[in-house]
């Protein structure tokens, strides 16, 4: 299951966004290090299915080495994620500087090469701003403008995440024995099954859409 980790300068609204996407009640506070441990939740996204969403500690300038060690478990979620949502306070006058400082921390924890999506939050505090997706010259989503507190732009955000994670999705045929009914049920729970047939031996012939790594593992399984 793909993992999406939220990162950003402290007070950018990461935990508020996490709550909005997951419906959970993670502690939210306008202070440093309100999120002390990695918080993981399953989220269902259109066209993608299940992803693991990870909330992380808010970054600050020159994150001290001892704090890097203290938050090792939290930061490990970042370096091992499939996609980073770099949450930016769109109303912050210092957002460019803070963004650069977040990038410095990502390099420190060896996460500089993890794909990321810039999420400009708090657009309700910026005049004439509206939910939208900014794309590069190839049409790939690079920035999304939202307000987690006001529930604006969640559809656009889910679409952008789906597009970026969907690059690694494949469609293929899986043959499951009757004894593998639990795997079949899990695939249905995740909306990964596109079609199904049952052959004369009672085997399940499933047409599925899954992350390539996971599909390859299931296809090789006996």
N, C-alpha and C positions, 0 to 999 in steps of 0.2 A: 504494500500500500504506500503510495507516495507521501512524503512528509513535507509540509509547508511551514516554515518557521517565520514568525514575526520578529523583526529587529527594528531598531530605531533609537534616536536620541531620547533620553528620558523625558517624559511628559508629552510625547508625540501622539499618544492615544492608542498605543498598542493593545493594552488590556481591554479598553473600551471596544475596540474592533474585534478582539477575540471573543468577548461576550456577545457581541452582535451576531457574529458568524456561527457561534456554537450554542447560543441560548443559555450559557452557563453563567454563574455568578462569581467569577474570579474577582478577588479583591482589587479595587481600582482606587488609586490615590495619587494626588499631584505631588509626589515626592520621589526622591532618589531611591531606586532599588525596592519599589513596592512589590515587584514580582521577584521573589528570591529563588524559586525553584522552577524547573521546567514544568509547564502545565500542558498536558496533552489531551486532546479531545478528537473524536471521530466526527467528520463532517461529510455530508453527502452533497456533491456538486453536480450540476447538470452536465451530461455527456462524459463526465469523468468517473463518477461514482464516489467511492469512499476515499477520503484523504485524511491524514493525521495532521491536525493543526497544533502547532507548538507556540506558546507564548514564552517570551524570554525576558531577561533582565534588561532594563533600560540602560543604554550606553551613555557614557559621559566622556569628556575630553581626557585623553591619556589614561584610559582605564588601567589602574595600577596592577602590577603583576600579582600581588597577593589577592586582589579581588578576582582576577582571572582564575586563579587557583580555587578560590572559594566558590565561584560559580561555574566550576568545571562542567558539572552535569548539564547545567543550563546551556552553556556555550557549545557543548558537544552536539546538542541538538541542531545548532546552527551549521556547524561545519559538515554535518552528515545529511543535511536536508536536501531535498530535490529542488526546492524553490524557496527563495527568500522574499518576503514582503517587507521592503524597506519603508516603514511608515514615517512620513514627514509631516510636521505641523505646518500646514499651508499658510497659516496666519503668523508664523514666527519670522521676525525680521532677520534672524540669524540662521535661517534654514539651510542656506548654502554651506555656511561654515560647519554647522552641526552635521550636515550630510557628509561632508568630507571627513569629519571626526569619526562618524560611524564606519566609513570605509576603512579608516586606519585601524579600527578595532577588528574589523572583519579580516584584514590582512594579518593582524597579530594572532588571531585564532585559526589561521589557515583556512578561511572561508571565502577568500577573495574570488575564487573561481566558481562558486556556486551561483547558478542563474538567479537573477533577482528581478523583481517588479517594483518600481517606485509607486508608493501609494500616498498621494497627497491628501491628508485628512483635515478635518475642520474647515471645509470650504464654506460652511455656513457663517464663518467669521470673516470671509473674504468677499467684498462686494463684487457682484456680477459673475461669481463663479457658479458653475453648475456641474453635475456629474457627467463625466466624459472619459473616453479612453484616448490617449495620445499614442500614435503609432509611428514607427520609424519608416524609412524609405522602402522597406521590404514588406510593410504592412503588419509587422509584429508589434504587439502591445508592449509599450515601454513604461508608460505612466498612466495611472488611474486617479481621478479626482473624486473624493467621497467625503461624507460626514458620517462617521460611525455613530456619534451621539444622536444625530437627527435621522438616521436610517436612510441616507441619501447615497446612491451610487452602488448599492450592494449587488444589483443585477450586473452592472458593468464590471465590477470587481470579480464576480464569479465567472463571468465570461472570459475575462483576461486570464485568470488562473487556469481555467479549463483549456484555453488555447495553448498556453505555455507548457502545461503538463501533458497535453494531448499529443505532443510531438512524439512521445515515446509509446503511444498506444498502438496496439496491433489488433487486427481481427483475424480469427482463425478457428479451426475445428478442434475440439477436445473430445476424446472418447473416454468416458468414465464407466467403470464397472458398477453393478448394482450395490456393491459394498462401499462405494465412495459417495454415498448419498449425502454425507455431511459437507463434502467439497461442493457438490451440486447446490445444496441449500445456501451455502455461503456465497456462491456466485450469484444466485438469485437475489439474496439480501442486498448485494452491492449493485444490482441492476447491470451486471456484466454480461448477462445472457441475452443474445439477440434472437436466437431460434433454437429449437430442440426437437430431436427425433429419438425414438426408442427402437432399437433394432430387435431382431428375432431372439437374440440371446439376453435381452433385457438391459443391454448397455445403453447409456445415455450419450447421444451424439449432440454435443452442444456447440453452437456457433457463438463465440464470445468476443468481447472487446476488453482487453486487459493491458496493463503496462508490459512492455516486451519482456523484461526480465522475469516477471511472474509467469507470463504465458509460456516462456521457454522452460521454466522449472516444472510446470504442470504437464507440459507436453512430453517431457522426458520421464516423468514419474511413471512407475509401473503399478 
